[in-house]
């Protein structure tokens, strides 16, 4: 495949990491691509930075803040490319990112999407427990390995930090579901709807660097968001959010699992895993309570 690619990057108040993201994105070796930044109501000078430092980038302002699903849909609507690629404003793309995506579509013309995986830089991965846990999930839970994989929902590709889809397929399924208000769950929901149409996805072992700080605070907030997104995923596909009783059972199961993880995994990794699961549950609890308040 040698068609055009549109790279869509939603952003919200991350001017400094977006600058690094765009420096890498504008240096792609693929010959026919555009970059679209959808600014989801930033108030930190993002617009001035993009227009001054990256005049070749298409800038779209979305107000008020409506979340990454809505921002990506704005990018899809504005895109010229046959393929829509996605990354986040805290990611650093390798220079051959778009070329390898295009090569995947060329070799497997039946696939609807092609993507890679996300991981911390090597210097952080070697010493930071939160980065090591992220890598554990990527490689041991999602099975993103060193070989390509062609499949359905179990395919490791799908996270919108390192993913692409055919524009025609995105339009067919209606894009991202904007009822997902957070940066969590909306990419899994899109992936599910794509594969339910019978399409296949291709994973290529291509690493995108994650530029997050990997502190306890950022780690907790990230997994709290995952929990909030999980509530919306469950609400959509089970017809209702989880009950309080179900959340209590999940808490008991995760604490019990930690004791076995201490023997199965290294103690430090097992403890970080428990922290992630507790943050996820707190996010679920907060979102269930918020939705109940809205129904009153």
SULMO-V376120 format. One record per pair of residues at least 24 apart in sequence whose ideal C-beta (glycine too) atoms are under 7 Angstrom apart, sorted by the first residue. I is the first residue (numbers start at 0). GAP is how many residues later the second one is. If there is no record, write none. Layout:
# SULMO-V376120
i->I gap->GAP
i->I gap->GAP
This chain:
# SULMO-V376120
i->0 gap->101
i->0 gap->104
i->0 gap->105
i->2 gap->79
i->2 gap->80
i->3 gap->28
i->3 gap->29
i->3 gap->76
i->3 gap->77
i->3 gap->78
i->4 gap->25
i->4 gap->27
i->4 gap->28
i->4 gap->76
i->4 gap->78
i->4 gap->80
i->4 gap->93
i->4 gap->96
i->4 gap->97
i->5 gap->28
i->5 gap->30
i->5 gap->73
i->5 gap->74
i->5 gap->75
i->5 gap->78
i->5 gap->79
i->6 gap->26
i->6 gap->28
i->6 gap->29
i->6 gap->78
i->6 gap->80
i->6 gap->91
i->7 gap->28
i->7 gap->30
i->7 gap->64
i->7 gap->67
i->7 gap->68
i->7 gap->71
i->7 gap->76
i->7 gap->78
i->8 gap->26
i->8 gap->28
i->8 gap->78
i->8 gap->80
i->9 gap->28
i->9 gap->30
i->9 gap->58
i->9 gap->61
i->9 gap->62
i->10 gap->26
i->10 gap->28
i->10 gap->29
i->10 gap->31
i->10 gap->35
i->10 gap->78
i->11 gap->28
i->11 gap->29
i->11 gap->30
i->11 gap->53
i->12 gap->29
i->12 gap->30
i->12 gap->31
i->13 gap->75
i->13 gap->76
i->14 gap->29
i->14 gap->30
i->14 gap->31
i->14 gap->34
i->16 gap->72
i->16 gap->73
i->16 gap->194
i->17 gap->28
i->17 gap->71
i->18 gap->30
i->18 gap->34
i->19 gap->72
i->19 gap->191
i->20 gap->66
i->20 gap->68
i->20 gap->69
i->20 gap->70
i->20 gap->71
i->21 gap->32
i->21 gap->35
i->23 gap->68
i->23 gap->69
i->24 gap->68
i->25 gap->28
i->25 gap->30
i->26 gap->68
i->27 gap->67
i->27 gap->69
i->27 gap->70
i->28 gap->66
i->28 gap->67
i->28 gap->70
i->29 gap->68
i->29 gap->69
i->29 gap->72
i->32 gap->48
i->32 gap->65
i->33 gap->24
i->33 gap->46
i->33 gap->47
i->35 gap->24
i->35 gap->39
i->35 gap->42
i->35 gap->43
i->37 gap->24
i->37 gap->33
i->37 gap->36
i->37 gap->37
i->39 gap->25
i->39 gap->26
i->39 gap->27
i->39 gap->28
i->39 gap->31
i->40 gap->24
i->66 gap->111
i->66 gap->113
i->66 gap->114
i->66 gap->115
i->67 gap->115
i->67 gap->118
i->68 gap->107
i->68 gap->108
i->68 gap->109
i->68 gap->111
i->68 gap->117
i->69 gap->108
i->71 gap->88
i->71 gap->104
i->72 gap->102
i->72 gap->103
i->72 gap->105
i->75 gap->91
i->75 gap->94
i->75 gap->99
i->78 gap->88
i->80 gap->86
i->81 gap->84
i->81 gap->85
i->82 gap->81
i->82 gap->83
i->82 gap->84
i->83 gap->80
i->83 gap->81
i->83 gap->83
i->83 gap->86
i->84 gap->79
i->85 gap->74
i->85 gap->77
i->85 gap->78
i->86 gap->74
i->86 gap->75
i->86 gap->121
i->87 gap->72
i->87 gap->73
i->89 gap->120
i->89 gap->121
i->89 gap->122
i->90 gap->27
i->90 gap->70
i->90 gap->117
i->90 gap->118
i->90 gap->119
i->90 gap->120
i->91 gap->116
i->91 gap->117
i->91 gap->119
i->92 gap->115
i->93 gap->112
i->93 gap->113
i->96 gap->109
i->99 gap->104
i->99 gap->106
i->100 gap->63
i->103 gap->98
i->103 gap->100
i->107 gap->42
i->107 gap->94
i->109 gap->90
i->110 gap->89
i->110 gap->90
i->110 gap->91
i->111 gap->53
i->111 gap->54
i->111 gap->57
i->111 gap->82
i->111 gap->87
i->111 gap->88
i->111 gap->89
i->112 gap->44
i->112 gap->50
i->112 gap->51
i->112 gap->52
i->112 gap->81
i->112 gap->88
i->113 gap->43
i->113 gap->50
i->113 gap->88
i->113 gap->90
i->114 gap->42
i->114 gap->43
i->114 gap->47
i->114 gap->48
i->114 gap->49
i->114 gap->88
i->115 gap->41
i->115 gap->46
i->115 gap->88
i->115 gap->90
i->115 gap->91
i->115 gap->92
i->116 gap->27
i->116 gap->39
i->116 gap->45
i->116 gap->90
i->117 gap->41
i->117 gap->43
i->117 gap->44
i->117 gap->90
i->117 gap->92
i->118 gap->88
i->118 gap->91
i->119 gap->90
i->119 gap->94
i->120 gap->88
i->123 gap->90
i->127 gap->86
i->128 gap->139
i->128 gap->143
i->129 gap->84
i->129 gap->89
i->129 gap->142
i->130 gap->83
i->131 gap->137
i->132 gap->136
i->132 gap->139
i->132 gap->140
i->132 gap->143
i->135 gap->133
i->143 gap->59
i->144 gap->60
i->145 gap->59
i->146 gap->58
i->147 gap->54
i->147 gap->55
i->147 gap->56
i->147 gap->57
i->148 gap->54
i->149 gap->50
i->149 gap->52
i->150 gap->49
i->150 gap->50
i->151 gap->43
i->151 gap->48
i->151 gap->49
i->152 gap->38
i->152 gap->39
i->152 gap->42
i->154 gap->46
i->154 gap->48
i->155 gap->47
i->156 gap->44
i->156 gap->45
i->156 gap->46
i->157 gap->29
i->157 gap->30
i->157 gap->33
i->157 gap->43
i->158 gap->28
i->159 gap->27
i->160 gap->47
i->161 gap->46
i->164 gap->29
i->168 gap->25
i->168 gap->30
i->172 gap->24
i->178 gap->53
i->179 gap->49
i->179 gap->52
i->181 gap->43
i->181 gap->46
i->181 gap->47
i->182 gap->42
i->183 gap->41
i->183 gap->42
i->183 gap->44
i->183 gap->45
i->184 gap->44
i->184 gap->45
i->184 gap->47
i->184 gap->48
i->185 gap->43
i->187 gap->45
i->188 gap->44
i->188 gap->47
i->219 gap->59
i->222 gap->53
i->222 gap->56
i->222 gap->57
i->223 gap->55
i->223 gap->58
i->223 gap->59
i->224 gap->58
i->225 gap->54
i->225 gap->57
i->226 gap->52
i->226 gap->53
i->226 gap->54
i->226 gap->55
i->226 gap->56
i->226 gap->57
i->227 gap->55
i->227 gap->58
i->227 gap->59
i->229 gap->50
i->229 gap->54
i->230 gap->53
i->230 gap->56
i->230 gap->57
i->240 gap->47
i->240 gap->50
i->241 gap->42
i->241 gap->46
i->246 gap->34
i->246 gap->37
i->246 gap->38
i->246 gap->41
i->249 gap->31
i->250 gap->30
i->253 gap->27
